């Protein structure tokens, strides 16, 4: 899952970016309100983690602009403001969740998983297709109930494809989801991950639509 993190506190931003990446998320980190507002106009993310206190443009202003454009992407507000009135204001501005700093990373990840389930209208905690099961909470994959050794990028790729069963995902959208704004991505990187997943899960588990993208078909 690709996340936009907007946090101007260097220490907290670095901690969140590093921890979320270790948990398998792709994180693009911005440190001011204007850049965040512009990024949300031109790029696509699956969840936005937005500090309410940002320079140049506040988090709530960004959120209000975002919702005014009809965008429905889930947003978590991070704030040092603890009053009920502030929480109500954040939620009424369009936030899907509101967390108080300092944060517990395990709780944040649990809330991210809850937003994913709600966003994809999916109540179950695991993703299952045939004899393959992916558990986002434990970050595990099993084949015929046996654990499969899988890298962080392979897990993220499989997760994205399983969330979109029956839908073709373009090469470009998958690379953005896996790497965000990382420029150091070799031209065949995605194909290597696809090849590795096929070796582990079966050659026919992920289908290629040449010139279009990749799909896991419904069974």
Helices and strands as residue ranges (DSSP letters): E 2-6, H 10-22, E 26-30, H 33-42, E 47-51, H 59-68, E 74-79, H 84-92, E 97-100, H 105-119, E 126-129, E 132-135, E 140-143, E 146-147, H 152-163, H 171-179, H 189-201, E 207-209, E 213-215
